[in-house]
């Protein structure tokens, strides 16, 4: 690709990279738009006066610092895309000077870890140097068809000033609406408009859902248990143990055709608004591989892939716990949040590739798991469970709404 050095459209500049990573040619970089450090350490001076050296200055006093200092792309700096590391130079390790090709419509080489097709839009990804072909802030167009999903490498692309294709800030009351930390990094509009970029399932349970065994949900009863739709404002899915003959009576239900497969390069986001009538009983909500006994004899099953929130026999009363599991290798974290009887809360998680799972309750991060051995790699479906803890009780869980989205090219 050395012939790119002769493209008369390419414009290059030397900038200062503030990070400590090793930069490869083709890596994307953004300006440090919120720096208060000047390039040479001088603030703006009155005409005719001598400059005063200062390492940090207030807004309005910076000079060239904000267009000379660059950093790793992150959601907050997407709009300040600076360019990509130029070809023809060796990899460099920061902090250091580096030459970049600036976004002016030139065709250059970029480093990517995706399978791209000529004409695909090119976007920045939060916390990554590698441009991708789905996202929220467009920085150009891929000009080559090449598969870099197995081994990252170069692709030709036209780089341009950033354009926000879809950017939504989620701002809802905790325990009522979707959570910003889960959904602000998921381009829902693009997924809805372009099914090849991902898949999505959303349900507010106001329609005529088919809750009959073998026709929609697969329902497994332990002596009793039902699914139904509540005739309440906004609707809700009602998961009911339906009886109290003995401990662990209740129901497990899975929507088997609502399946999501964790995979490198994908993000799977899940969130639901739920409440339990008695938070001392047994519950599960989340994603799980086919499993008719999610909570068997009062103990969360450890033989299937799953990610979700649960309460089992040994759990602390009025607390909720979370789990991420790959077959029988699981990471259970007890008591991540309080769970008050008859009170709605939002529970959700983000599965990033097959390496990380973050859990959220009422919009706040409550647990992070980063051990690959415990992150599922099998297809999982929407799964719920409600079982009584003891004879004479009744376990009921209402799901006001649920949203699940996979961001990343589908197989």
DODO-649025 format. One record per atom (N, C-alpha, C): x, y, z; residue in three letters. Coordinates in pm, whole numbers, plus 32768, in hexadecimal, padded with zeros to 4 digits. Atoms other than C-alpha are relative to their C-alpha. Example, Ala and Ser with C-alpha at 12.3 -4.5 7.8 and 13.67 -1.06 7.14 Angstrom:
% DODO-649025
80597F898000Ala84CE7E3E830CAla805A80788000Ala7FAE7F897FFASer85577F9682CASer7FB3806D8049Ser
This chain:
% DODO-649025
80527F888000Unk800080008000Unk8056807E8000Unk7FAC7F8A8000Unk812C80E97FE1Unk7FD780647F95Unk802B7FA48068Unk809281767EA6Unk7FA1806A8036Unk80597F9B7FC5Unk7FA0822B7F8DUnk804C807F8023Unk7FB27F8A7FDEUnk80BC83157FE8Unk7FFE80677F90Unk7FFB7FA48072Unk809883AE7E8EUnk7F7880387FDFUnk80857FC88017Unk7F2483FC7EA2Unk800680948025Unk7FF27F707FE3Unk7F2385797E84Unk7F958035805EUnk806C7FD17FAAUnk7DE3858F7F52Unk80267FF28094Unk7FDC801B7F75Unk7E8385068092Unk804180798040Unk7FC37F947FB2Unk7ED3860C8197Unk802C7FC68086Unk7FC880397F86Unk7FB185B782BEUnk802B806E805FUnk7FCE7FA37F9BUnk800B86608402Unk803F7FB08071Unk7FBF80417F8FUnk80E38610852DUnk7FBA802E8080Unk804A7FE47F84Unk802C85F9867AUnk80457FBA8074Unk7FC8803C7F87Unk807A859687DEUnk7F9B7F9F803BUnk805580687FC7Unk7FE3844C8856Unk801D7FF68096Unk7FEE7FF97F6FUnk7FAA845B89CFUnk7FFB7F798046Unk801080827FC1Unk7F6482EB8A0FUnk80827FB18008Unk7F8980557FEFUnk805081C98A51Unk7FFB7F827FAAUnk800B80778056Unk7FDA80C68951Unk806380097F8CUnk7FB18003807BUnk809F805A881FUnk7FA380147F8AUnk80577FDB8071Unk800580F886E9Unk80337FC07F7FUnk7FDF80398082Unk7FFD803E859FUnk7FCD805D7F91Unk80367FB48070Unk7FD480E6844BUnk7F6F7FD87FE5Unk808E801A8018Unk7E5F81078407Unk7FA9800E807AUnk804E7FEC7F87Unk7DF581378572Unk7FBA80887FFDUnk804B7F837FF8Unk7CEA824185A7Unk801F80488083Unk7FE57FAE7F8AUnk7D2B835F869AUnk7FA080778002Unk80587F8C7FEFUnk7C57847C8726Unk8049806B804FUnk7FC57F937FB3Unk7CB585D287A8Unk7FD27FF98091Unk80247FF57F73Unk7CBC85FC8921Unk7FB880858012Unk804C7F848008Unk7BA486FB8910Unk7FEE80478085Unk80157FC07F7FUnk7B8F873A8A85Unk8082801A804BUnk7F817FE37FBEUnk7D01876E8ACAUnk80058093802AUnk7FE57F757FD8Unk7D6588A78B88Unk809680188002Unk7F6F7FF38009Unk7ED488798B36Unk8026803A7F78Unk7FD37FC5807CUnk7F72895A8A31Unk80797FB77FC9Unk7F9580498043Unk806888D48935Unk808980298036Unk7F7E7FD27FD1Unk818E89AC899CUnk7FFB80338090Unk80097FD67F76Unk810B89FE8AF7Unk7FE980948013Unk801A7F717FF5Unk80A88B678AADUnk7F6C801C7FECUnk80897FD58013Unk7F548C058AD8Unk7FFA80767FA1Unk80127F8C8057Unk7EC38D1589FDUnk802D807E804AUnk7FC97F877FC0Unk7F738E5F8A44Unk7FC4807E7FC2Unk802B7F7E8033Unk7F0B8FCA8A20Unk806280307F96Unk7FAC7FD1806DUnk7F8C906688E1Unk807080598036Unk7F8D7FB27FD6Unk80E890EB891EUnk803E7FD28082Unk7FCC802F7F81Unk811590348A69Unk80527F817FEDUnk7FB1807B8004Unk820E8F1F8AAEUnk7FA87F8A802AUnk805180757FDBUnk81768DBF8ABFUnk80227FCC808AUnk7FEC803B7F7DUnk81498D148C0CUnk7FF27F697FF5Unk80048091800BUnk819E8BA48C1EUnk7FA27FC6806BUnk805D80417FA3Unk808F8ACB8CBBUnk7FDB7F787FC7Unk801A80888031Unk804E89578CA5Unk7F6C7FE37FEEUnk809080168008Unk7ED589658CD8Unk7FB980857FFAUnk80457F828013Unk7DEA8A768C66Unk7F6A7FEB7FFBUnk809280078004Unk7C798AC38C7CUnk7FCE7FFF7F71Unk803C7FFB8085Unk7B8F8A9C8B55Unk8005808F7FCBUnk7FF37F7D803DUnk7BC18BBD8A63Unk808E80327FFDUnk7F747FD77FFCUnk7D358BD48AADUnk805C7F9F7FB6Unk7FAA80608047Unk7DAF8AA089EFUnk802580397F76Unk7FDF7FE0808BUnk7E698ACF88A9Unk7FFA7F817FAEUnk80038071805CUnk7ED589AE87CFUnk7FF37F778041Unk800480827FBDUnk7EB8889C88D7Unk7F937FA47FCEUnk807280558024Unk7D6488248869Unk80047FCF7F70Unk7FF680388088Unk7DCB87EF8701Unk80897FC27FE7Unk7F818045800DUnk7F1E87578748Unk80077F848058Unk7FFD80727FA3Unk7ED0865F885FUnk7F937F9D7FD8Unk806080668029Unk7E28851687FFUnk7FFF7F8E8065Unk8012806D7FA1Unk7DAA83E988BFUnk7FAC7F917FC0Unk804D8074802DUnk7CF5829C889DUnk7F6D80277FEDUnk808D7FE18013Unk7B9382B0880DUnk7FAB7FD18076Unk8062801F7F97Unk7A7F82B78914Unk7F81804B7FDCUnk807F7FC58025Unk7911830D88FEUnk80008098800CUnk80027F717FE8Unk794E8469898BUnk805080507F99Unk7FAF7FB38060Unk7A4D84C6887EUnk7FEA7FD87F6FUnk801A802B808AUnk79B784208748Unk7FF880767FA0Unk80167F8F805AUnk7958857386B8Unk8080804C7FE3Unk7F817FBB8011Unk7AC385DF86CFUnk80677FA27FC0Unk7FAA805C804BUnk7B5084D285E6Unk8070804E7FBEUnk7F8B7FB88034Unk7CB2853F858BUnk80357FC47F80Unk7FCB80428075Unk7D16843C8489Unk80377F778025Unk7FC680847FE8Unk7DD182F38469Unk809780077FF2Unk7F6E80038005Unk7F3E82A284A2Unk802E7FE47F72Unk7FD68007808CUnk7FF482D18356Unk804D7F817FE1Unk7FB0806F8031Unk808881BC8287Unk8092802C7FF0Unk7F757FE1801CUnk81FD81A7824DUnk80538020807BUnk7FB27FEB7F86Unk826581C783B9Unk7FF37F858057Unk800580747FA8Unk82B680BF84BBUnk7F9D80198071Unk80567FF37F8BUnk81D1807985E1Unk804A804E806CUnk7FC37FAC7F98Unk820F817086FCUnk7FB37FEE8082Unk803D80107F7DUnk81CB815F8870Unk7FFC80868048Unk80127F807FC0Unk81408288892AUnk802F80028090Unk80207F818042Unk8154838489ADUnk806D80277F9CUnk7F9F7FE6806AUnk81F783FA886BUnk7FC180557F92Unk80307FC2807AUnk81DD84C2872AUnk7FDB7F937F9CUnk802B80608065Unk812A8412860EUnk7FC4804E7F8BUnk803C7FC38076Unk80C7846B84AAUnk7F797FC07FE4Unk808580348021Unk7F56844A844FUnk7FD280377F7AUnk80477FD18077Unk7E8E8462830DUnk7F7C803B802FUnk80757FBA7FCCUnk7D7D85618351Unk7F877FE47FA6Unk80798020804CUnk7C11852D82E2Unk7FDB806F7F9EUnk801F7F9D8067Unk7BF085EA8199Unk7FCB7FC27F80Unk803480448076Unk7B5884EB80ACUnk80657FAA7FB8Unk7F9A8053803FUnk7C9F843E8055Unk7FE87F6D801EUnk800680907FEAUnk7CB082C58031Unk80857FD4803DUnk7F8980297FB7Unk7DA58237812EUnk7FEB7F718031Unk800B80877FC5Unk7DE680ED81E1Unk7FDC800E8093Unk802880007F73Unk7D3480B2832CUnk800A7F728037Unk7FF280817FBDUnk7D5E7F9A8428Unk7F787FD78037Unk8083802D7FD3Unk7C227ECE8468Unk80037F6D8026Unk800D808C7FDBUnk7BB77D868506Unk7F777FCA7FD8Unk8084802A8030Unk7A727D5F8443Unk80087FCF7F70Unk80128024808DUnk7A027CBF82FFUnk7FB480717FBEUnk803D7F89803AUnk79B67DED8224Unk7FEC7FEE7F6BUnk80208003808EUnk79217E2280CCUnk800E808D7FC9Unk7FF17F7D803DUnk79727F3F7FE0Unk7F7980498001Unk807A7FB37FF3Unk7872804F801FUnk7FC68002808CUnk802E7FFD7F75Unk783B7FFB818FUnk802880848041Unk7FD97F8E7FAFUnk783281258276Unk806C7FD98062Unk7F95801A7FA0Unk795C81438360Unk7FE68054807DUnk80267FC07F83Unk7927819884CFUnk806B7FEC806BUnk7FAA80117F8BUnk79E581CB8612Unk7FBE7FA48065Unk803280597F98Unk79C380D1872FUnk803B802B8086Unk7FD67FD47F7CUnk79D3812E889DUnk80747FAC8036Unk7F8F80457FC3Unk7B2580D68935Unk80547FAE7FA0Unk7FB5804E8062Unk7BB6804D87F0Unk8041805C7F99Unk7FBD7FB5806AUnk7CAE80CC86ECUnk7FD37FD47F75Unk8021803E8081Unk7C167FF385D9Unk7F76802A7FD0Unk80837FDE8039Unk7B00808B8501Unk7FB27F837FDBUnk80588070801BUnk79D47FA784C9Unk7F94802B7F9EUnk80637FE08067Unk78B07F9383D5Unk7F72800D8034Unk80817FDA7FC5Unk77907FD584C7Unk8020805E8073Unk7FE57FA67F92Unk776E80E785C7Unk7FAB807C8000Unk804E7F877FEEUnk76F5823F8628Unk803C807A7FBBUnk7FBE7F8B803AUnk77F8833385A2Unk80537FD47F88Unk7FC0802C807CUnk785E83068438Unk807980587FE2Unk7F867FB78020Unk79C1836783D5Unk80307FE17F72Unk7FD7801B8089Unk79C782EC826EUnk7FBD7F877FC4Unk80388070804BUnk798B81CB817EUnk806E7F9B7FE2Unk7FA180688027Unk7A3D807F8153Unk80027FF57F68Unk7FF080038092Unk7AC6806C7FF0Unk803F7F7E7FD1Unk7FC680828022Unk7B2B7EFE7FEEUnk7FAB7F938042Unk804380737FC6Unk7A857DAD8026Unk806A7FA08034Unk7F9880537FC3Unk7B5B7CEB811CUnk7FCF7FD18089Unk8029803A7F80Unk7B247C088249Unk807580058063Unk7F997FF57F99Unk7BF57C718375Unk7FCA7FD18088Unk804080287F82Unk7B117BCE847AUnk80527F98804DUnk7FAC80647FBCUnk7C047AB284C5Unk808780398027Unk7F7F7FC07FE6Unk7D477B7484AAUnk7FF680917FD6Unk800C7F72801EUnk7D3F7CEF84C2Unk806B802A7F9CUnk7FA27FD18064Unk7DE67DAB83A6Unk7FCC807C7FBBUnk801E7F838045Unk7DD07EC582AAUnk7F907FF17F9AUnk80637FF6806BUnk7CB57F2C81C4Unk8003808E7FCBUnk800A7F7A8038Unk7C9B804F80D4Unk7F7D8041802BUnk80787FB97FD6Unk7BA581598144Unk800F80957FE3Unk80017F6F800FUnk7B4382C080FDUnk7FDF803B8088Unk80187FC57F7CUnk7B61838A823DUnk7FCA808E7FF0Unk80477F81800AUnk7A7F84B68277Unk7FE98038808BUnk80257FC77F80Unk7A1985A58389Unk7F8C7FB3803BUnk806780557FC2Unk793B84F38485Unk7F7380357FEDUnk808E7FE2800BUnk77C384E78453Unk7FB67FA78060Unk804E804F7FA2Unk76D8847A8568Unk7F897FC67FB6Unk806C80438047Unk75F9837B84BEUnk7F8B7FE6805DUnk806980167F9CUnk753A831985F3Unk8040800A8088Unk7FC67FF07F7BUnk75898394874AUnk7F91802C805EUnk806D7FE47FA4Unk748D83888862Unk80337FF5808EUnk7FDD80077F73Unk74C583DA89CBUnk7F857FD3804DUnk806F80337FB1Unk73E583078AA5Unk7FFA804E8082Unk80117FB37F84Unk735C83DD8BBEUnk7F787FDE803AUnk807E802B7FC5Unk7252832C8C89Unk80107FF38097Unk7FFE80117F70Unk71F4830B8DF4Unk80287F728022Unk7FD380857FD8Unk72A481E98E9DUnk7F8A7FAA8028Unk806780647FE2Unk71CB80B08EBCUnk7F84800E7FABUnk80757FF08057Unk70DA812C8DB0Unk80277FE67F6EUnk7FDB800C808CUnk718681508C5DUnk80877FC17FEBUnk7F7E803A8022Unk72B780C78BA7Unk80738050803CUnk7F8F7FC57FB9Unk740A810F8C43Unk806B80307F9FUnk7F9D7FC38058Unk750A81F58BA3Unk807E7FAB7FF3Unk7F82804B8005Unk7637811E8C00Unk7FF57F807FAEUnk801480768053Unk759E7FF98B45Unk7FEC80257F6EUnk80337FEA8088Unk7506809B8A10Unk804380717FB3Unk7FC47F91804AUnk75CE81D489BAUnk80697FD37F9BUnk7F998032805BUnk76D380FD890BUnk7FC87F997F9DUnk80408060805AUnk75D58027884CUnk7FAC804D7F99Unk80487FB38066Unk755B80BD86FEUnk7F7C7FBC7FDAUnk807F80458015Unk73F280458716Unk7FC180237F7AUnk803E7FD5807DUnk737D811385ECUnk803E7FB77F89Unk7FBD8044806FUnk7481807A8507Unk7FDB7F6C7FFCUnk8024808D7FFCUnk74317F1A857DUnk7F727FEC7FC9Unk8089800C8032Unk72BE7F548539Unk7FFA80177F6AUnk80037FDF808FUnk73057FEC83E3Unk804F7F9E7FABUnk7FA88059804BUnk74117EF3837DUnk80137F7E804CUnk7FF8807D7FB4Unk73D57D918401Unk80857FB77FF1Unk7F7F8043800FUnk75287D21837AUnk806480328067Unk7FA27FCA7F9EUnk75CF7DFB8483Unk7FE67FCA808CUnk802080377F7DUnk75287D4585A5Unk7F717FD28008Unk8089802D7FEAUnk73E47CC38639Unk7FCC803E8081Unk803B7FBF7F8CUnk72F07D4C8737Unk7F797FC08021Unk8081802E7FCFUnk71CC7CD2880BUnk7FD28062806AUnk803B7FA47F9FUnk70EC7DC688C4Unk7F6F7FD88018Unk808C80237FE2Unk6FA47D7F8976Unk7FD2804F8079Unk803F7FB87F92Unk6EC77E5C8A4DUnk7F887FB28035Unk8067805E7FD3Unk6DD17D398A76Unk7F7580408001Unk80857FC58011Unk6CA47DF989F8Unk7FB37FBD7F8FUnk804180408071Unk6C567D1788D1Unk7FC97F788025Unk803A80867FEDUnk6BCB7BBC88A2Unk806F7F987FFBUnk7F9380627FFAUnk6CFF7AF68904Unk7FC97F738010Unk8027808C7FF4Unk6CE0797F88D9Unk804E7FC18073Unk7FBD80367F89Unk6D2D78EC8A2EUnk7FDF7F6C8013Unk8025808D7FF9Unk6CCA778689DAUnk807B7FA87FECUnk7F90805C800AUnk6DC4766D8A0FUnk800A7FC67F73Unk7FD880378082Unk6E7075F588CDUnk7FDE805B7F8BUnk80217FA7806FUnk6DE0771387FBUnk804F80828004Unk7FAF7F877FF4Unk6EAC7838887DUnk80657FEA8070Unk7FAB801B7F8DUnk6F3A781A89DBUnk80027F6A801DUnk7FF980877FCBUnk6FB576CB8A55Unk7FF4800A8098Unk80217FF07F73Unk6F1F76AB8BB0Unk80137F7B8048Unk7FEA80777FAFUnk6F9875B18CB2Unk7FCD801B808DUnk803C7FED7F7DUnk6ECB758F8DEFUnk803A7F9C8065Unk7FE580597F90Unk6F3175018F3FUnk7F8280018055Unk8085800C7FC1Unk6DD574978FB5Unk7F9F806E7FD5Unk805A7F928022Unk6D4D75EA8F4AUnk804E806B7FB7Unk7FBD7F8F803DUnk6D9B77358E9FUnk7FC580277F7AUnk803C7FCE807BUnk6D1878118D89Unk804380827FD3Unk7FE17F7D8038Unk6D6879348CA2Unk7F7D803F7FD4Unk80787FBA802EUnk6C617A3C8C5AUnk802280917FE9Unk7FEF7F718015Unk6C3A7BA58BECUnk7FA2804A805EUnk80517FB37FA4Unk6BC07C9D8CEDUnk7FB2806C7FB6Unk80537F968037Unk6AA17D828C8FUnk8016807E8054Unk7FDB7F8A7FB3Unk6B577EAA8D29Unk8034806A7FA2Unk7FCE7F938053Unk6BC37FFC8CA7Unk808D7FE07FD1Unk7F7C801F8038Unk6CE87FC18BBDUnk801B7F6D7FEDUnk7FEE808F8011Unk6CBF7E488BD2Unk80747FCA8050Unk7F9180437FBCUnk6DA57D4B8C78Unk7FF37F6B7FEBUnk7FFE80918002Unk6E0C7BE08C5FUnk7FFF7FD18091Unk8011802E7F76Unk6D9D7B2E8D9CUnk80327F6F8009Unk7FC580857FEBUnk6E767A048E05Unk7FD97FD5808CUnk804280217F81Unk6DBF794C8F1BUnk801A7F6F8024Unk7FEB808A7FD4Unk6E1D78198FE6Unk7F7E7FB28000Unk8084803E8010Unk6CA877D38FE6Unk7FD87F9D806AUnk802280617F98Unk6CAE76FF911DUnk80688000806DUnk7FA380017F8FUnk6D5876B39264Unk7FF87F7B804AUnk800A80847FC1Unk6D40753F92A2Unk807F7FDA804AUnk7F8080267FC4Unk6EB2751A92F0Unk806B80637FD8Unk7F907FAA8023Unk6FFD75CE92E9Unk802A7FE97F6FUnk7FCC80028089Unk7080761F918BUnk7F947FEB7F97Unk806A80028065Unk6F2A760A90E3Unk800780807FADUnk80007F888052Unk6F1176F78FBFUnk80117FE37F6DUnk7FFB800A8091Unk6F5A77348E51Unk8081803B7FCAUnk7F917FCD8051Unk7082775C8D65Unk7FCC800E7F72Unk80317FEA8088Unk703977F28C0FUnk806D803F7FACUnk7F9B7FCD805DUnk711678368AE0Unk7FC1801B7F78Unk802C7FDE8087Unk70CE78E58997Unk806E7FD37FA1Unk7F8F80428041Unk71A277F988CAUnk8029803E7F7CUnk7FD87FC58080Unk719778B68780Unk8036808F8011Unk7FC57F7D7FE2Unk721079F7882AUnk808E7FE78031Unk7F7C80337FDDUnk737C798D8820Unk806F80637FD8Unk7F8F7FA78016Unk74C17A508837Unk80807FB2801BUnk7F85804D7FF7Unk761F79C48800Unk8076805B801CUnk7F877FB27FE5Unk774C7A6388ADUnk806F7FD87FA0Unk7F98801A8062Unk786D7A8587BDUnk806080777FFFUnk7F9E7F948007Unk79AD7B4F8799Unk7FD180697F9CUnk80297F948059Unk79637CA38701Unk7F6F8028800EUnk808D7FDF7FEBUnk77F97CAA877BUnk7FEA8033808EUnk80317FDB7F7CUnk774A7D53889CUnk7F6E7FD6800AUnk808B80257FE5Unk760A7CC88931Unk7FD4804C807BUnk80357FB17F90Unk75417DB48A0DUnk7F777FCC8025Unk808080347FCBUnk741E7D488AE9Unk7FD4805C8070Unk80367FBA7F8CUnk733A7E098BD0Unk7F6B7FE4800BUnk808E80177FE5Unk71E77DCC8C70Unk7FD8804B807EUnk80367FC27F87Unk710A7E7C8D6CUnk7FA97F978045Unk804180707FBDUnk70957D818E6FUnk7FDF80228091Unk80197FFC7F70Unk6FFD7D5B8FC7Unk7FD47F77802EUnk8024807F7FC4Unk6FCB7C3290AEUnk7FA2801D8076Unk805E7FE87F91Unk6EA77C1791A1Unk80417FE08087Unk7FBB80277F85Unk6F897B6D92A4Unk80917FE27FDCUnk7F74800B802BUnk71007B9F9277Unk804F7F99804FUnk7FBB806E7FBCUnk71507A769357Unk7FEE7F7C7FB5Unk8016807B804EUnk70D779799253Unk806D7FF07F96Unk7F9980228061Unk719678EA9128Unk7FDB80397F76Unk801C7FBE807FUnk71B779AD8FE2Unk807B7FFC7FA6Unk7F967FEA8063Unk728379C98EA2Unk7FC580517F8EUnk80237FBB807BUnk72747ABF8D82Unk808180237FB8Unk7F8A7FE58050Unk736F7ADF8C68Unk80017FAB7F84Unk7FED80578073Unk73F97A0C8B4DUnk803C7F7C802EUnk7FCA80837FDCUnk743D78978B64Unk7FF27FA07F8BUnk800F806D8061Unk747D776D8A85Unk7F897FAA802AUnk807480547FE2Unk7363766E8A73Unk80157FB58083Unk7FEF80377F7AUnk732F76048BDBUnk7F7780028045Unk808680067FC5Unk71E6758C8C73Unk800280098098Unk7FF67FF77F6EUnk7269759D8DD8Unk8067806A8025Unk7FA37F947FE2Unk730E76F08E00Unk802280058094Unk7FE980077F70Unk72E276D48F79Unk7FC77F7A802EUnk802B80867FDCUnk72D275658FD9Unk80147FE98095Unk7FF9801A7F6FUnk7281750D9144Unk80398078804BUnk7FD87F877FBBUnk72BF767591A4Unk808B80337FE2Unk7F767FDA801FUnk741D768C910BUnk800B80237F6CUnk7FED7FD7808BUnk7477774A8FCEUnk80507F977FB5Unk7FBF8069804FUnk74D2764C8EC3Unk808B802C7FD3Unk7F787FDF802AUnk7646763D8E6DUnk802C7FAC7F8AUnk7FDF80578071Unk7634756F8D2EUnk7FE380417F79Unk80217FC08080Unk75CE766F8C26Unk8036808D7FFBUnk7FD47F778013Unk764A77B58B93Unk7F90805E8028Unk80677FA17FD7Unk759578DD8C2BUnk80408082802EUnk7FDE7F7F7FC3Unk75AB7A4C8C8CUnk7F7E803B8033Unk807B7FC77FCDUnk74AA7AE78D70Unk8004801D8094Unk80127FE17F72Unk74257B408EC6Unk7FAB7F938040Unk804580717FC3Unk73A87A438FC2Unk7FF580138097Unk8009800F7F6EUnk733F79F29126Unk7FE47F6E8017Unk8011808E7FE6Unk7369788D919FUnk7FEB7FEA8095Unk8020801F7F74Unk732677DA92E8Unk806780388061Unk7F977FD47FA5Unk7474783A937DUnk801780977FFDUnk7FEA7F71800EUnk745A79A89315Unk7FCD804D807AUnk802D7FA77F95Unk74327AC4940DUnk7F7580367FDFUnk80877FCB8016Unk72C87B329438Unk800780907FCFUnk800E7F798035Unk72677C689372Unk808180367FC2Unk7F8B7FDC8050Unk73AA7C6792AAUnk7FF77FB87F7AUnk7FFA80428081Unk73EA7C14913FUnk80927FEA7FDCUnk7F7880258024Unk75227B6890B5Unk800B7FF47F68Unk7FEE800D8091Unk75BA7B438F59Unk80607F8D7FE2Unk7FAF80728027Unk76617A2C8E98Unk8026800C7F6DUnk7FD680198089Unk772979F58D5BUnk80407F767FFEUnk7FD4808C7FFDUnk776C788A8CFDUnk80167FC97F73Unk7FE980528078Unk780377B48BEBUnk7FF97F70802EUnk802480867FCDUnk776C765B8C2BUnk801080008098Unk7FF780077F6EUnk77E076028D8DUnk806E8059803AUnk7F9F7F9E7FCEUnk78EB77138DA5Unk7FB680848011Unk80527F8A7FECUnk782D782D8E47Unk804080618062Unk7FD67F957FA6Unk786A79748EF8Unk7F81803C803CUnk80777FD07FBAUnk775579B78FF5Unk802A806C8063Unk7FE57F937FA2Unk77597B0190AFUnk7F82801C8050Unk80767FF47FABUnk766B7B1191D5Unk7FE580908028Unk802D7F857FC0Unk75A47C39924EUnk8036807E7FBDUnk7FCD7F898046Unk75FC7D389141Unk7FA580798013Unk805B7F907FECUnk74C77E099193Unk7F8D7FD58059Unk8077801B7FB0Unk739B7E269276Unk7F897FE67FA5Unk80788020804DUnk724B7D9D9200Unk7F8980068061Unk80717FED7FA5Unk71187E2192B4Unk7F827FBF7FC7Unk807C8042802AUnk6FCF7D5F92A7Unk7FA680617FB4Unk80637FB4804AUnk6EDF7DDD919DUnk803080847FC8Unk7FC87F818030Unk6FCB7EEE9122Unk804E7FE87F7FUnk7FBB80108080Unk70397F118FB9Unk809180308008Unk7F767FD68015Unk71A97F268F61Unk80297FD57F75Unk7FCA802D8080Unk72737F0A8E21Unk807E7FAF8018Unk7F8A80557FF9Unk73727DF48DF9Unk80327FEA7F72Unk7FCB80118087Unk745B7DD78CD0Unk80937FDE8000Unk7F738023800EUnk75AD7D718C4CUnk802B80167F70Unk7FC47FF88086Unk76977D978B23Unk806B7F957FF7Unk7F9B8065801DUnk775A7C6E8A99Unk805680357F8FUnk7FA57FC98064Unk788A7CF289DDUnk80587F907FCBUnk7FB680728038Unk790E7BE388F5Unk7FEC7F858056Unk800680747FA5Unk795D7AAD89C0Unk80688011806FUnk7F9A7FE57F9BUnk7A3D7B598ABBUnk7FCD80508078Unk80287FA77F94Unk79767C4F8B90Unk7F678006800CUnk808E7FE97FE6Unk781E7C708C33Unk7FF58069806FUnk801B7F9A7F9BUnk77AA7DA78CEFUnk7F6C7FFD8025Unk808980097FCEUnk766F7DA48DC7Unk7FD58088803AUnk80357F7F7FD6Unk758E7ECE8E17Unk7F7A7FEC8047Unk80817FFC7FBCUnk74717F098F0CUnk7FD78092800FUnk80317F767FFEUnk739E80438EF0Unk806380617FC2Unk7FA87FAA804CUnk749880CF8DF9Unk808D800C8033Unk7F797FF67FC6Unk75CC80A58ED7Unk804B7F7D7FF1Unk7FAC8077800AUnk76ED7FB48EA1Unk800F7FC1808BUnk7FF780437F7FUnk76E67EAF8FB7Unk80667F8E8001Unk7FA1806F8005Unk77D57DA08F3CUnk803E7FF77F76Unk7FBB8018807EUnk78D97D5E8E2DUnk80437F788004Unk7FBE8082800BUnk79527C0A8DBBUnk80547FFD7F83Unk7FA67FFC8072Unk7A817BE88CDAUnk80517F7F7FF2Unk7FBB807F800DUnk7AE47A798CF2Unk7FBF7FB27F8DUnk8037803C807AUnk7AB579DF8B98Unk7FC27F77801BUnk803380877FE5Unk7A7E78828C27Unk7F7080028033Unk80877FF77FC9Unk793B78FD8CCAUnk7F9D804A7FA5Unk80587FB6805CUnk78AF79C18BA1Unk7FC57F9E7F9BUnk803F80648059Unk77B078F78AD4Unk802C80107F70Unk7FE37FFE808FUnk77FE7898896EUnk7F9D7FAD7FB2Unk806B804A8043Unk76BD77DB891BUnk7F87805B7FEFUnk807A7FB28016Unk757478628895Unk7FA77FF9807BUnk80557FF87F89Unk748F78D789ACUnk7F7E80497FDEUnk80837FC4801BUnk7320793A89B6Unk7FCA8047807CUnk80437FBD7F91Unk72447A188A8DUnk7FC67F98805EUnk802680677F9EUnk720679548BCDUnk7FD180418080Unk80367FCF7F81Unk7136798B8D08Unk7FDE7F898059Unk8021806A7FA1Unk70F178C28E43Unk7FC6803F807EUnk80387FD67F80Unk701778EC8F79Unk7FD77F83804CUnk801C80767FAEUnk700E77E4908DUnk7FF580288093Unk80117FE17F72Unk6FA077E291F7Unk80757FC7804FUnk7F96802C7FA8Unk709A77BE930DUnk7FCE7F988064Unk8035805C7F9DUnk6FB2770393F6Unk7F6A7FEE7FEBUnk8090801B8007Unk6E56766A9412Unk7FB380778039Unk80547F937FD1Unk6D4877719437Unk802180867FC4Unk7FDA7F81803DUnk6DF9787D936BUnk7FD080067F70Unk80247FEE808DUnk6DB67907920EUnk8065805F7FC2Unk7F987FAF8041Unk6ECB7988912BUnk7FC9803A7F7EUnk80317FBD8078Unk6E657A899028Unk806780687FD3Unk7FA67F9C803BUnk6F457B538F40Unk7FBA80417F8AUnk80397FB5806FUnk6EBE7C648E5BUnk807080407FB0Unk7F9F7FC3805AUnk6F8A7CD18D2CUnk7FB7806C7FB2Unk80457F90803FUnk6F177E2A8CC0Unk8029800E7F6EUnk7FCC7FFD8089Unk6FF67E348B8CUnk80897FBD7FFDUnk7F7C803C8013Unk712A7D8D8AFFUnk8036802C7F79Unk7FBD7FDF807FUnk72267DF389F5Unk80837FB27FFCUnk7F83804A8015Unk733F7D1B8969Unk803380257F74Unk7FC87FDD8083Unk74277D87884FUnk808B7FC87FF2Unk7F79802B8023Unk75567CF487A7Unk803780607F97Unk7FC17FA08059Unk763E7DF08704Unk807E7FC07FC5Unk7F9280438043Unk772A7D5B8603Unk7FC97FA87F93Unk8032804A8074Unk77077CB184B3Unk7FD67F758026Unk803380847FE0Unk76357B7984C8Unk803E7F987FA5Unk7FC2806C804DUnk76AD7A29844BUnk7FB27FE67F80Unk
